[in-house]
Each structure stands twice: as structure tokens, then as C-alpha cells.
Amino acid sequence: MATTLAHSHSAFTFIFAAVRRSVPNSHKCMVYPNEINVLDARQTSDRGYVLPFVGRPPVQEVA
């Protein structure tokens, strides 16, 4: 019988509106990183973007 290890922290999907730093009038691009917390989600993105936090979708239970 195989044992499945459960993670103590699950990943969440965060929503950011990414805007390029170098272009002041650039269009926003929605970014959806999957990470454990907001700080990790920001660090996975490109440094050339400003990332205002938009939200996090609610967690859905799996039956």
C-alpha cells in the first residue's frame, strides 16, 4: 500500500495587475502565480514589472 504525503501548506492562486516599470503608459497584464503566500508570488515574477495586488480567488473544496 502506498502512502501519500500531505503538504502542511497548500498553494494558492494570487492575482496581480502587472505594469512595466520602464513604460509609464503601458497596458496592464493580469498575472496568476500559484504560491504559498503573497511574498513568494511576488518574487516569482519578473523584476521589470510593478505588481499591485488585486486579489485571491476563494478556495474551493474537492469532494
N, C-alpha and C positions, 0 to 999 in steps of 0.2 A: 504494500500500500504506500503510495507517495504522499508526502507531506508538503503542503503549500504554505510558504511563509507569508504572513500578512505584514504589510508595512504599517508602522505606527502612525505615519503621516501620509495622507493621500495627496496627490497633485490636484490643483485647482486651475481652472482656466480664467485668466485675467484679461481685461480688455483695456487697451491703450490707444489713444489717438496720436500716432507718430507724425511729427512735423520735422522737416530737415532744418538743422541749425544754420546752415550756410545760405539758405534761400528764405528770406523773410516772408514772402507771399506764396509759399509753396502750398500745395493741397495736402490735406491730412490723409493719412493712410491708417486704417484700423489694423492693429496687431493683436493676436490672440495667443500669447505664450502659455504653456502648461507648466506650472512650477508649484512648489510647496507654499511659498509666501511671495508677497509683492516685491520685496527686495531682490530675491533671486530672479523673478520675472523681469525686472528692470535690467539686471546685469547680463541677461542672455541676449539683449537687443544690441543693435549697432550703436556705437558712441556718437555717430553723426546725427542722431535724432533726439528731439525733446519729446518726452513721453508723459503727457498729462494722463493721470489715471481716470478711466471712465467708469469701470465697474467690474463686478464679478457675477456671472450668472449663478442662480441658485443651484445648490447641489440636488441632484435627483437620485432617489433610491433605486437600487436594482433589485428586482424581485427574484 
